């Protein structure tokens, strides 16, 4: 049984585009990288693992800066996924990360998890993302990026 703790990794490039992936089990559900925290794993370790499993992006090998945010999101677990959790579990805690990737990075989807991917400007990505927490994180980061001086787009953004 899965514990009600997960990660969200928002992926963007220096052009201000955000990566969204179409779930294999629900084609109307577009999302950033997400995944459950395994027993004995830290949220950071989970974010690194899920990023590689879902997109093929190895942030350690590529020396990418995975940014951990100082807040978590809390939300009700979708009804069709409740069977994955202990009986009576209804809410999830989500740890938030982001990573800026090279504009020409190759995305290798795990076909068991995702059917397709798209790079979109933050406004379009936020609108297309299914979950409110994913929408909010894309919007917040997108606004910060668009307000930052052009020379700092390859930097760290804080929340």
C-alpha positions as a printed Julia matrix, in Angstrom:
159×3 Matrix{Float64}:
   0.0    0.0     0.0
   1.19   3.46   -0.89
   1.78   6.16    1.74
  -0.04   9.48    1.12
   3.15  11.43    0.33
   4.29  12.36   -3.16
   6.37  14.78   -5.2
   5.56  17.2    -8.0
   8.45  18.2   -10.28
   7.7   21.14  -12.58
  10.05  21.07  -15.59
  10.79  24.17  -17.65
  13.41  25.49  -20.05
  15.01  28.91  -20.52
  12.47  29.81  -23.24
   9.78  29.8   -20.54
   8.18  26.58  -21.8
   6.83  23.99  -19.38
   6.7   20.24  -19.98
   3.38  18.46  -19.56
   2.76  14.76  -20.1
  -0.46  12.95  -20.95
  -1.25  10.1   -18.55
  -1.71   6.65  -20.08
  -4.51   5.73  -17.64
  -6.48   8.95  -18.28
  -5.8   10.71  -21.61
  -7.57  13.88  -20.38
  -5.08  14.18  -17.5
  -1.98  16.25  -18.35
   0.63  16.75  -15.67
   4.19  17.52  -14.67
   6.28  14.71  -13.16
   4.63  13.22  -10.06
   5.16  10.14   -7.97
   4.81   8.51   -4.59
   7.59   8.56   -2.02
   8.88   5.03   -1.4
   9.67   3.7     2.08
  13.04   5.04    3.26
  13.24   7.62    0.48
  13.46  11.39    0.96
  11.29  13.7    -1.15
  14.46  14.86   -2.98
  15.44  11.26   -3.8
  11.91  10.6    -5.03
  11.96  13.69   -7.25
  15.27  12.6    -8.82
  14.01   9.02   -9.34
  10.61  10.02  -10.76
  12.17  12.59  -13.09
  14.39   9.88  -14.57
  11.66   7.19  -14.66
   9.02   9.38  -16.32
  11.11  11.51  -18.71
  14.56   9.92  -18.96
  16.07  13.12  -17.5
  18.92  12.25  -15.15
  19.39  15.5   -13.27
  22.43  14.2   -11.39
  24.27  13.04  -14.52
  23.38  16.31  -16.28
  24.25  18.43  -13.21
  20.83  20.07  -13.26
  19.73  22.13  -10.27
  16.66  20.48   -8.75
  15.01  23.17   -6.62
  13.06  22.16   -3.52
  10.3   24.55   -2.45
   9.64  25.41    1.18
   5.98  24.42    1.11
   3.83  21.37    0.48
   0.45  21.0    -1.16
  -2.41  19.04    0.43
  -5.29  17.66   -1.59
  -7.93  14.94   -1.73
  -6.81  11.77   -3.5
  -8.82  11.02   -6.67
 -11.51   8.46   -5.92
 -10.28   6.03   -8.59
  -6.83   5.94   -6.89
  -7.94   5.4    -3.28
  -7.46   1.62   -3.61
  -3.69   2.22   -3.7
  -3.7    3.52   -0.11
  -4.5    2.17    3.34
  -8.25   2.13    4.05
  -9.45   5.49    5.34
  -6.67   7.48    3.63
  -8.23  10.33    1.67
  -5.64  13.12    1.5
  -2.13  13.42    0.07
   0.81  15.65    0.95
   2.81  16.76   -2.1
   6.4   18.06   -1.93
   7.18  20.56   -4.69
  10.29  20.79   -6.87
  11.26  22.41  -10.14
  14.11  21.99  -12.58
  15.28  23.98  -15.57
  16.45  21.75  -18.42
  18.33  22.52  -21.64
  16.05  23.69  -24.47
  17.12  20.73  -26.64
  16.76  18.0   -24.0
  15.42  14.67  -25.24
  12.32  13.4   -23.44
  11.95   9.62  -23.19
   8.5    8.83  -21.84
   7.72   5.67  -19.92
   4.87   4.28  -22.11
   3.23   2.57  -19.13
   2.76   5.99  -17.54
   2.47   8.56  -20.34
   1.29   8.66  -23.94
   2.56  12.03  -25.12
   4.24  15.24  -24.04
   4.13  18.9   -24.98
   6.15  22.05  -24.21
   3.92  25.07  -23.59
   4.21  28.67  -22.39
   3.35  28.81  -18.69
  -0.15  30.25  -19.21
  -1.12  27.42  -21.58
   0.59  24.77  -19.44
  -1.23  25.97  -16.32
  -4.54  25.83  -18.18
  -3.86  22.33  -19.56
  -2.59  20.77  -16.31
  -5.32  18.69  -14.68
  -4.63  19.19  -10.99
  -5.06  22.52   -9.22
  -1.75  22.11   -7.36
   0.09  21.55  -10.66
  -1.7   24.56  -12.2
  -0.76  26.77   -9.23
   2.91  25.77   -9.23
   3.27  26.36  -12.98
   1.54  29.73  -12.65
   3.69  30.83   -9.74
   6.96  29.83  -11.4
   5.88  31.2   -14.78
   5.05  34.6   -13.29
   8.39  34.7   -11.47
  10.23  33.84  -14.67
   8.39  36.45  -16.73
   9.05  39.14  -14.11
  12.76  38.27  -13.82
  15.33  40.16  -15.9
  16.11  38.31  -19.16
  19.68  37.56  -18.01
  18.47  35.63  -14.95
  16.23  33.11  -16.72
  18.81  30.4   -16.06
  18.69  30.93  -12.34
  16.9   30.0    -9.18
  13.36  31.17   -8.53
  12.01  31.28   -4.99
   8.58  30.92   -3.46
